[in-house]
């Protein structure tokens, strides 16, 4: 496994972790990820299948971590409607209980609020750090101005990460968000790194498939390798199959050629 720094801290996180959006918890998936060193597990209080009780994904993560019996770096999120001071505190405590851990490693604002001041939310986040409920503060789906406002609202803790959609087929963050994160030591956690499967089977993925054939890799490995070659970027694919974990973790430990990178870069040009 390869590792990247978490924000401006001394913490190193794996360059590949696993997400749990719409995750049904097939036995062995997260355990295999942890075995391979991809032990950043990302979830959210809002991640539930239709008909599930609130926090269902966090409970699944708890069960799988217990079965794995090995340390993991656990990230979860508080929803945008729960960003008032008291709500942030109570929802973090509830997430920690559902996850069955002593502290949430990375607590993220799932998306920005248009009505709740970021200063109020970040005051609660820093209190959670001081109380040992969470270790690090992150955001998700924030633009540059929203990240700057979040940083300005923090007094004693850094903003370490922004979780955003990013893939070889979805390059929107490259205009502003990615350069800002790289300049300000904010780790980009790329969700939907396979563009919901389009990098493998979609009509725009022909170049990815060609590079995969040349390199003896799979299209998924090529697409994730391209992401990992960017400074300050790690990826959180999602799978329901343990055997697919091995394939996705196979995006580490090798490099694309300059010509292959150029061909992949041109997809979004």
N, C-alpha and C positions, 0 to 999 in steps of 0.2 A: 504494500500500500504506500501511496505517496501522501504527504501531509502539507497543509498550508497553515499560515498563522491566522488566528482568530482576531481580526481587527488589529489594534495596536498592542495587544497583550502578548504574554509569553506562551499562551496556550496554543498548542498545535492540534488541528483537527484533520481527520482523513479527507482526502480530496474527493472521495466518493462516500456518501451516506445514503440512507434510504428513507423515502417519504411514505406516509400512510394515508394520504387522501383517498377516499373510497376503497380503503383496504379492509379485507375480510379475514385477515389473520390465518392464512393457511399455515399449519404447523411447520416450523423449521426455517421459514424465510428470514426473519430477523436474526435468529440464532446463527444461521450460516453467514449472514452479513458480518456479524460480530466476530465469528471465527476468522474471517478473511481480513479483518482490520477495518472494515467499513462500518464502524460502530457509532457513527452519528445517526441517531434515529430521530426523525422529525415528525411531529404530529400537531394537533390543535384541538382545543376544546370543542370546536365546531365540526370536527371530522366524524361524521356518522353516516351509516347507510340509512336508507329510507326505513322508518319505523323503529330505528334504534333509539335508546335512551341517550340523553346528553352525555358527552364524554366517552362514547363507546370506543372510539379509536384509542384513546388514552388507556382505557382498561385493557384493550387487546395488547397494547405495547407493554403494559405492566406484566401481563401473563407471559408474554414471550421473553421479556427480560429475565423474569424469574426462572423460566425453563432453561434459558441460555446459561445462566449462572456465571456470567462474566461481565466486567464493567462496560458501560456504554455512556456515550455523551448524548444526553436526552434534551431535545429542543421541543418546545410547544408554543402555542400562541393564544393570546387573549383577543377576543373578537372586538370589532370596532364599536359596537354598542355598549361595551363593558369597560370603557376607558375612564370613567370617573374614578377618583382616588379610592374610595371605599370598595368599588367594584373590582378594580385591579387587584387590590389586596385579597379580597375574598375569593376571586376566581383563580388567582395563583395558588392559594392554599388548597382549593378544591382540585385543581389540576395535579398538584403535588401528591395529594392523597390518592387520586385515581391512578397515578403513575407508580405509586408505591416506592418513591425514592426520597432520600433525605433532602435533596435540593435539585431544583430544575437548573440544568446547566446553561441553557439559553432560553430566555423568555422573550417572545417577540410580539409586537403589536401586529395583528393580522392584516390590517389595512388602516389607513389614516381616517380620522373622524373630521367631518366638516363642522361639527358643533362643539366638541369637547376640547378645551385648550390642551395643547401638547405639554404645556408646563405642568398642568395638574396630573396628567398621566405619568410623566417622567418623575415627578416628585414621588409618586407611589412606587414606581419601578426602583428608584434608588433606596426607598425604605425597605423594599423586599431584599435588595442586595445587602443592606445593613443588617437585616434580620436573619440572613442566611437562608432565606426561602429560595432565592435564585442566585446564580453566579454572574451571569452576563446579560446585557440588555441588547436586544435587536429589534428590527422592524421588518416589515414585509410590504411589498407593493408601494413603496414610497418613491416619489420623484426627488429631484435634487433639492428643491426648496424645502420640501417636507423633511428630508434628511438634515439639512442645515438647521432648520427650526428645532428638530429633535436634539441635535448636538448642542445647540445654544441653551436648551432647557435642562441639560444635564450638568450637574455641578461637581460630582465626585466619581462618576463612572463614565467610561467611554461608550459610544455607540459602536458595537463591534461588527454588525452584519445587517445586510438588507437582502431579503429573500424575494427574488423576482423571476419571472419567466425568461429563460434564455436558452437558445439552441442555435445550431447552425442554420436553421430555417426561420428562427424568430430572433432578429437582431436589434429590436427596438431600443434596448438599453445602451447600445453602443454609441448613440449620439451624445447622451449627457450622463446617464446614471453610472455606467461603467467607468468612464474617465474620472468622475467625481469620487467614486468609491476607491479607485486605485490611488488617487491623489491624497485621499484622507484616511487611508488605512482602514477601510471598511470592507470586510469580506463579502463577496457576492455569493449567495447560496442560490444556485440555478435550479429552479423547479421546472418541470416539464422539459427536461434536457433532450428528450427524444421527440419533442413536439407532438405528444400524444400518439406516437407511432408513425407519424408522417415521415420521419427520417429513415424509416425502414421500408415502408410500403407505399408511401405517397408519390405522386407524380413529380414532385420537386426534388426527389431524393436520388436521382440517377447518378449524380456526381459522387454522393456518399457511397452508393453501391459500387461504383467503379473503383474508388479508392480502397474499399474493403476487399474487393477481388485482388487488387494489386498487392496489398499488404498481408493477405492471408488472415484478415480479421473479419469480424462481423460488422454490418452497418452500424449497429448500436455502439460497438466499441469505438469505431471511427468517430462517430458523432460526439461521444463523451470525451474521447482523447482531444478532439479539437477544442472543446470547452476548457479542459484542464490545462491546456497550453497558454491560457490567458492568466496574467498575473491577478492574484487575489480572487480567483474563481474556484469554487468547488461545486459538485453536482449531487442532486438527490433524486435519482430515478426511483421508480416504484415498480414492484413486481409482486405477483402472487405465487410465483413458483421458485422453490429453492434452487433448482438447477440454473435458473436464469440469473440468480445472484452471482454465480461463478462467471457467467458470460460478462455481466456488466462490470464486475470488478476487474475483468481482463482488459479494461481500458487503461490500466496503469502498467508501468514497467516497460514502456516502449515509446517510440516517437514517430511522428509523421515526418516524411521528407519535406524539404522546402517546396518542391513542386506540388506535393499533395496538399500542403497547407494553402498554397496559392490558389489551387483549384477550389478548395472548400471555402476560402475567403470570398471567392468571386460569386458564390451563390447569392450572397446578400448585397452585392455591389450594385 
